[in-house]
Amino acid sequence: MSSKNLFEKVWEAHAVKELSNGQTQLLIGTHLIHEVTSPQAFGMLRDLGLKVKYPNRTFATVDHIVPTLSQVEPFEDSLAQEMIKALRDNSKEFGVTFFDIGSGSQGVVHVVGPEQGITQPGTTIACGDSHTATHGAFGAIAFGIGTTQIRDVLATQTMALSKLKVRRINVDGELPPGVYAKDVILHIIKKLGAKGGIGYAYEYGGSIIDNFSMEERMTVCNMSIEGGARCGYVNPDEKTFEYLKDRPYSPKGDAWDEAVEKWEAFASDEGCVYDDIFEVRAEEIAPSVTWGISPDHGIFVNENIPSPADAPDEEARKGIEEALEYMKLEPGAPIAGTPVDVCFIGSCTNGRLSDFREAAKFLKGHKVSDSVKAIAVPGSEIVDHLCRQEGIHTIFEEAGFEWRAAGCSMCLAMNPDKLVGDQLCASSSNRNFKGRQGSPIGRTVLMSPVMVAAAAVTGKVADAREVFNVTKESAAA
């Protein structure tokens, strides 16, 4: 038998048949839905007189539109209230498990899936959200899909997809103190480009990825889509199994041992073939910040903003000029020192317990600048509960952050958490597109949670290593 990578194994295990157009009809093992992209799909089912094929394989939560300051209903936004009601009604009518506000399990869909043990290795996962790639951290092949495809999965538990090429990305060496998973993925996107992954699945590996926690792996896989890849994944290992053990939807008893044996077999074989291999040295990575309007507009915090004059071609020059005009930044100026108005820690990229733990470790004893509005938004009610148990929320509040309820919040601002005018936000989220955070002229710079904390304290983009005196010892504490 020839050696195969995980993507090939999972694809073959879920292929129903080859279609006449060259695509594969693929069984979707797990379907995740939320309130924004599912109402139309359920409406299509009603129009066609269809039911959900396997309701036990579909799980719903509400995240994008929920307010985080007050979740008393009815919501101030009548459309948001209609959307949560529609999801409740649809879930009840079609027999879908729904993690509602106040259940203790509600949150951002890509946080809820893993912490419930719904996300499992060796399976296919689909969700009407581009950052479904997050679940690949568990050795799953996870795709974001559109409303019509949501309908197809609800009705048939399958969808049509074209098979991807696989690029192996090795990150080896030792990360310097103050450099995190967010910096790693921003660096990869900068190197390969926002379109570099088109047509690919990214397999992340190497000593750094192997040593990352599951939550760090989720951060890396989450932003695969920002690099143009259709999905990203990490091979399952003992860390994966340890994370999943005893989760609500994880196998129990003898079924657990059988599952682990099966999951291990999905890992890429030694000597398997990849369509491309990309090598990254961890020592070369520093705390990263975006300066423009695309996730690949990234530089290290100690570098200068690019100049159009340094662009390699005309298209790149125009892109830099457009970005600088929108961001109101000066070419050649240091990115450090750029004033910030808002600081946001949260999202499906960096809204997990470890993110808040790490930021709190350095934030303790500091105060948010008077010029900054700072908000911390846990990725789920469970994350909120655990942070409160550990007193993390108190550290944030004493520093001057607002501690909010679980939701997507300011990541994409389909809720009251929005930028005003041309405010500049230091954000731990995943996208810095024009208008992404709720204002058509609002500006976003992406960075790790600890870097956001440093920006909040100083009122400007700052090197967290200097602000918090980050050393190898303090980072490991």
GIWOPE-V545209 format. One line per field, one symbol per residue. ss: DSSP state (h for helix, s for strand, l for the rest). burial: b if it has 16 or more other ideal C-beta (glycine too) atoms within 10 Angstrom, else e. A space follows every 10 residues. Layout:
ss->???
burial->???
This chain:
ss->lllllhhhhh hhhhssssll lllsssslls ssslllllhh hhhhhhhhll llllhhhsss slllllllll lllllllhhh hhhhhhhhhh hhhhllsssl llllllslhh hhhhhlllll lllssssllh hhhhhhhhll ssssllhhhh hhhhhhlsss slllssssss ssllllllll hhhhhhhhhh hhllllllls ssssslhhhh hllhhhhhhh hhllhhhlll sssslllhhh hhhhllllll lllhhhhhhh hhhhhhllll lllllsssss shhhlllsss lllllllsss lllslllhhh lllhhhhhhh hhhhhhhlll lllsllllsl lsssslhhhh llhhhhhhhh hhhlllllll llssssslls hhhhhhhhhh lhhhhhhhhl lsssllllhh hlllllllll lllsssslll llllllllll llssssllhh hhhhhhhhls lllhhhhlll lhhhhhl
burial->eeebbbbbbb bebbbeeeee eeebbbbbbb bbbbbbbbbe bbebbeeeee ebbbeebbbb bbbbbbbbee beeebeeeeb eebbebbbeb beebebbbbe beeebbbbbb bbbbbbbbbb bbbbbbbbbb bbbbbbbbbb bbbbbebebb bbbbbbbbbe bebbebbbbb beeebbebbb bbbbbbbbbb ebebebbeeb bbbbbbebbe ebebbbbbbb bbbbbbbbbb bbbbbbeebb bebbeebebb beeeeeeebb eebbebbbee ebebeeeeeb ebeebbbbbb bbbbbbbbbb beebbbeeee eeeeeeeebb eebbeebebe eeeebbebeb bbbbbbbbbb bbbbbbbbbb bbbeebebbe ebbbbbbbbb bbbbebbeee ebbebbeebb bebbbbbbbb bbbbbbbbbe eebbbbbbbb bbebbbbbbe ebbbbbbbbb bbbbbbbbbb bbbbbebbeb eeeebee
